[in-house]
Amino acid sequence: MIKSTVFVFLLVFSFAALADHHGGGKNFADVKAQAEANIDQRIANLQEAKTCISGAADKAALKACRQTLKSKQKSIKSARMGKKMDRMNKRMDKMKAKKEKMDAE
């Protein structure tokens, strides 16, 4: 009975430690907030496009509305990709430093 209790206790705390190590807690809240902000921005862009399309009088105006939406979405994507590249470069630098440290030992 004691062995099973200790086993369960260790198992629970190992999962808790693993969750904290892999971005649990505050980091999750930040990621969630950023995801919601991104969705809100996309919704705002789509609402503007809908208003533009509703007011379009001809084919050229409709095309201009679509191009405006496309350019806004493209700028959001490029900003997101820039952040992704920054994270990737940071991770690569960290890996290089770790490799250099291991090679030095």
Secondary structure, DSSP 8 states (H G I E B T S, - for coil): -HHHHHHHHHHHHHHHHHHHHTT-THHHHHHHHHHHHHHHHHHHHHHHHHHHHHH--SHHHHHHHHHHHHHHHHHHHHHHHHHHHHHHHHHHHHHHHHHHHHHH-
